[in-house]
Amino acid sequence: MKNLVKVERARYNLTQAELADKLKVSRQTIHAIEKEKFNPSVTLALKMARVFGVTVEYLFSLED
């Protein structure tokens, strides 16, 4: 699964730690999601989309 978390985080000028704090997860979780090593739960994906003011479908997409 591809994602735009790093792009959106940069757009909001947030560090991985700041985003992690907002989402109540570890910085390592954000790092793993950005590196596409870990797919977030539906709940976490929804929370991330809400933080960035975008849809989950925009933030995460399936590879063909």
Sequence and secondary structure as in RCSB ss.txt:
>XXXX:A:sequence
MKNLVKVERARYNLTQAELADKLKVSRQTIHAIEKEKFNPSVTLALKMARVFGVTVEYLFSLED
>XXXX:A:secstr
 EE HHHHHHHTT  HHHHHHHHTS HHHHHHHHTTS    HHHHHHHHHHHTS HHHHEE   
